[in-house]
Amino acid sequence: MNWKDFMAETEANIGTFSKEVPETVRGFGIMGKAAKTDGALSEKTKEFMALGIAIATRCDSCIGFHVRALVRLGATRAQMCEALAMATYMGGGPSYAYSAKALRAFDEFSE
C-alpha cells in the first residue's frame, strides 16, 4: 500500500461525500476541533489515543489521518513504536498487523 496515494484517494472520496452532507461535515469538524484542543492532555497524546482506536477498529483511513497528524506534531519513531506496542497488546493479533501498517505509514509520511 502506498499511504500517500491511499490518503489522496480517501480525501477525494470524502470531499465528494462532504458536498452531499455539508451540515454533518460542519458538525464533525466542530467536534474534531474541540476534541483535539490542548487541555489536560496534549493534542499529540490525543492523537496517539485516536491511533490506538483506529488500529483496534481496523480503519486504514483513520490510521492514515492520525499518523499524519502525529508526524505533523513531531512524534518520534520511538514514541510511535511504544504506542503501537500498547495497541498490539490491547488488541492481539489483528492489532499486531494493523500496528505494522501504521508504522509503515509513519515511515512514509516522515519522508
Residue pairs with C-beta under 8 A, 6 or more apart in sequence:
1 60
1 101
1 104
2 108
3 64
3 67
3 104
3 105
3 108
3 109
4 108
4 109
6 60
6 61
6 64
7 61
7 64
7 65
7 68
10 61
10 64
18 25
35 46
36 43
36 46
36 47
37 43
41 49
43 69
43 73
44 70
44 73
44 74
44 75
47 66
47 69
47 70
47 73
47 75
48 70
48 75
48 79
48 83
50 62
50 66
51 63
51 66
51 67
51 70
51 83
51 87
51 102
52 83
52 86
52 87
52 90
53 62
54 62
54 63
54 65
54 66
54 98
54 102
55 63
55 84
55 87
55 88
55 91
55 95
55 98
55 99
55 102
56 87
56 90
56 91
56 95
58 94
58 98
60 101
63 98
63 101
63 102
63 105
64 105
67 80
67 102
67 105
67 106
67 109
68 105
68 109
70 80
70 106
71 106
71 109
71 110
75 106
77 106
77 107
77 110
80 102
80 103
80 106
81 103
84 99
84 102
84 103
85 99
87 95
87 98
87 99
87 102
88 95
88 96
88 99
91 98
